[in-house]
Amino acid sequence: MVSQADDPLLPWLQPPLLDALKLHAANALMLHGPDGNGQFPLALALARAFLCEGRREHASIVPACESCASCRLFAARTHPDLMCLVPDALREELGWAALSTEQSAADGAAKGKPSKEIRVDEIRAVVAFAQSSSARGRGKAVLIHPAERMNPIAANALLKTLEEPAGQTRYILSSHAVATLLPTVRSRCLAVPVGLPVEPVALAWLEAKGVKQAGVMLAATGGRPVESLAWVQSGVDASLWLALPGQVAQGRAETFADWPVARMIETLQKLCHDLLCCTVNAAPRFFPGQTLVGLGGSIAKLAKWSAALRVHAHQAGHPWQASLKFESLLDEARRAMTRAPPDESAPGRHTAGHASVHSPS
């Protein structure tokens, strides 16, 4: 897996970092953009710069020095003036499994399945954290990622904190779905857009990471290079992706045996999207056109399949029996991708039986 916490800042994130550092008067920033783009390391870099003790006075556009005591504490994840809130279920994926003292206290003795939400108890711990004095005298930083994972109670608790900020605490919220946040939370943060990198930059980065046929994998993830690398590291390489439409058409469930259900549904949505594009002579987005030749049903069938996949996507977190769910999804896909037989009701193709059905009584 990609460790998003420890890698150097991705090249396409330097401009938004500098833009955010210029907003030194804001007590709350909202980094927003598509998933799989490196927002979490950008948020970390911003928090590190806020807390850096080596930056020149008023040098608001200079990133962290990476050599002062504060930066060393930050790198060791033991900085006393940093609080990083991420859902339990994402900590390992983000490379943030080591918790700060404040987070451990906020989590308490919670056990069982890792939570996918940021809970109200964690936001209450933020309030207590912000009200205490800065240990190193440079203020404090609170990072919340992804902000849309705050449950409604937690979001309302944060709203009060944003309305009446305590001390010199800076809030950095990162979101992949900013429209789902409370409008009152959004309105109290200065927005910092984080767009996808241009294709040459993304391809150069992936190739430097050793990704073969980087263009195929970049298209597979909709232009998200961090996600592309994560897919390759999990075993989904370009050769598998190119063969995938044919595997789906043949119902080869074993191809997807080790996949998470959510990824399987997302992949089928991409395939359905591209097949719909082909039916109207538009260019596919996620798969090369040659991999889709001979596949696809009618627009009506594909549209119905697309609607069904949206329902499946909402239920992806259900504890399905994966093999049975995959069989069901592939059966649904094969039926949608089956080309319709010739229309027997078309002019010149009426049989006597059809004529009698439509004749007036």
N, C-alpha and C positions, 0 to 999 in steps of 0.2 A: 504493500500500500504506500501511497505518497504521504510522507510526513510533511504536512503543511506548516508546522510550527518551526522547524529547524532549518529548512532550506533557505538560501539567500532569496531576497525579494525578487520576484519574477520581473523580467525586463519591462513588460508592458504595464506594470503597476507603479513604476517610478513617477510618471506624470500625475496620476491621481494622488499619490503620496505628497508630492510637492504642492498640489492644489489644496489638499486638506491642511497642510501645515501653515498655509497662508491665512487660514481661518482661525488664527490663534485667539481671537476674542470670543469664539463660540464655546459654550460649555458642553454642548451636545452635538455630535456629528452623526449623520446617517449615511453609511456607505451602502450603495444599492446597485445591483446589476445581476446578470444571470449567474446561475450556479455553475460550479466547475471552472471558475475563473481565477481563483486565488484570493477571494475577499478576506479570508481569515488571516493569512500572512500579512496582507495589507493592513488590517486592523491592528495586528501585533506590532508591525513596524511603526504605526502611528502612535500607539501607546508608548512604545520604547522611546520615540523621539520626544514625546511630552515629558517623560520622566528623566531623560538624559541630563546628567550634570556637567557634561563636557561641552555642550553647545554654547556658543558665544551669546552673550546677553542680547536679546531682541533679534537674534538671527533666526527668524521664524521659518525660513525656508530651508534650513540646513537639517538633514536627517540626523539620527542618533550617531554619536561618535564611535560606539561599540567598544570602547576601551576604558571608560570611566567605571567607578564602583557600581553606579546604578545600572549601567548596561551589562556588567558582569552578573549582577544579581538577577537581572531580567533574563539573561541567557540561561541561568541555572533554575529559573522559575521559582525563585525564592524572594522576589522583590516585595517588601512589605507594603508598598503603596500601589500595588496592582491587584485587581480582582477581575478574573476572567470567568464569565458564566457561559458555559455551553452545555447542552443536554448530555446526560450520562451516556446515552447511546452513541454520541458522536465523538466522545473524547479520544478514544483510541484512533479512530479514523483521522482526526485532526492532529494527532500527535501531541495531545494535551492530556494524557492520562495522569500525569503527576499533578496533584491538586495542591493549591495553596492552603495555608492554615485556615483562612477565612472560608474558603469553599468547603473544606472538610467539615467545618462547624455548621455551615449552612445545610449540607447534605445530611448531617447527623448520622444516624445508624441505619439509614434506609437500605433495604436489602431487596433481593429479588431481581426481576427483569429491569434492565436499565431504562430509565425514563427517556422518552423522546421530547419531553417538554422542559421548559424553564419554569420552575414552580414559584409560587408566591413566597415561600420561605426563603428562597435564594434572593429574591428582590428585597425582602425585609433585611437580609444580611447585608445587602448593598447599602441600604439606608444607614444601618449601624456603622458600616465601614466608612461611609462618606462623612459621618458626623464626628469621627475621631480625628485626632491630629495627624498630620503627615509625618511619617517616621523619618524621612530624609529631607523634609523641607521644600520639596519641589512640587507639592500638590499630589493628587492621587489620580489614578486612571481606572475606569470601569469599562470592560469590554463585554458586550453581549452579542453572541453569534449562535445561530441565526435569530434575529430579533423576532421573526414571525413565530418562533417556537414558544414564546411566552404564552401561557394560557391566559384567558381573559382577566382573571383575578390578578395575576402577576402584572399584566400590562397596565391595569388601572393603578396598581401600587406604584409602578415606575412613573406613571404620569405625575403623581403628586411630587415625587422626587425631582423630576425634570422642571416642574413649575417653581419649586423652591429649592434650588441647588444649594448644598451645604459646602462651605469652605471653598477650596480650589480643586474640587473634583471635576475631572473631564470625563464625559460619557461618550463612548464610541459604540454605536449600534451598527450591525452589519446585517443586511437583509437580501434574500433572493426573491422575495415576494412582498415588496414594500406596500403594495396596494391592499394587502390583507391586514396591515397594522391599523391600530386605531388612528383616525385622522388627527386626534388631539396629540398623540405621541409624535406623529410625523411633523406636525406643525411646530413642535418645540425643538426640532433638530434641523441643523443646516445640512442640506443634501449634498453628497459627493458622489456623482455617478461613476461607476466602474464598468466600462464597456469591454466587449471582447477584443482581443488583439487582432490586428490585421493578419491576414493569412501568412504572408512571408515570415513575420516574426514568430507566429505560433509554430509554423513548420520547422523553422531553424531551431527552436527550443526543443521540440519533440525529437528531431534528428540528433541533436546533441545528447539527448537522453537515451539514444540507442533504439528508438522506435522505427521499425521497418515499415515502408509504405505509409509514411506519416500522413499523407494526404487522405488516404482511405480512412484512417482512424479519426482524423480531425473532422471529416465530414460525418462520420458515424455519430459523433457526439455534438453535432450542430455547431462546430467551431470552438468548442471548449477544450483547450489543450490540457489543463490539469486533469479533467475527467478522462480524456483520451489516454493519458499516461496511466491513470489508475486502472482503466480497463485492460490495458496491455499487461500490467503487472498482475492482474487477476486471471490472465489466461485468454482474454478475448483479443486476439490479434487480427491483423488484416486478412489473413487467409481464411480464418473462421468467419469473419464478417462478410467477405465476398461470397462464401458458400452458403450463407445463412438463408437467403430467400428460397433456394432450392431445398434446403433441409426442412424448412417450414412447410413447403408445398408437399413434401413426401411424408410429413408427420414424424420426423426423426426426433423423438423426445429425448433420446439418449444424448443428443448434442448439447442439451441444455440442463443436464442432470445436476450440475454443480452451481447453477445460476440461482441468485435470489429471485423470488417471484416478481418483485417490483421491477427488476431489470428485464425480465422476460416480457412483462406487459409493456414496458416502455419501448422495447425493441419491436414488438408487434405493432405498436402505434406508429412507429417510424416507417415500418414496411407498408402498413395500410396507407399512410400519408403519401408515400412515393408511388404506390400503385394507383391511387386516385389521381395523382399528377399525370401519370402516364395515360390514363384513360381520356384526359382532355388535352393531350399533346403538350403538357408542361414538363419542364425538366425536374427530375427527382432531386431530393435534397440530401438524403442520408446514404443511399446506395447508388453505385454506378449503374447507369442505364442498362448496360449489357447483362447485369445480374438479374434483371426483371423481365427479360424477353420471354414471352410465352406464358407469363404469369398474370393473374388478375382476373376478377370477375366483372360484373356490371357495376355501374356507378351506384345503383340502388343497393346491391349486395355489400359493396365496400363501405358505403355510408352507414348502413346498418351495423356492420362490423365495427366501424369507428365509434359509433355510439355505445356499443357493448363494451369496447375496450376502455372507454372513459369510466364506465361503471366499475370495471375490474380494477382500474387504477385507484379509485377511491377505497376499494376493499383490499388493497395490496398488503396492508399491515395485519390482516387477519391470519391466524395461525393455520394456514392451509397445509394439507398433506401435499408436498410439492409435486411429487410424481403424478398424482391424480389431477392436480390443478393444471400441470403442463399438458397432460393428455387432453383435458377439456379445452384448453386454450388452442391447442393445435388442431383439434377437430373443428372448432369454430372457425379457425383460420382457413382450413382446407375448403370448408363449405363456402366461405366468402370468396375464395380465390378461384372457385370453379366457374369456368365460363358458361354462360347460359346457352342452352340449345337454341337452334334457329327458332324464331318466333313464328309459330304455326298460324297465328292470327293475322299475319301480314298479308297485304293484298296479293292475290294470286296463289295463296297457300291454304285457302279454306277447304276443309273436307266436308263431306255431307253431314257428318255429325256436328261439326261446328256451325254449319249453316242452319241446322235445325234448332240449335240452342238459341241463336240470335234472331230467328225469324219471328215475326209477330204472331201472337196466338189468335 
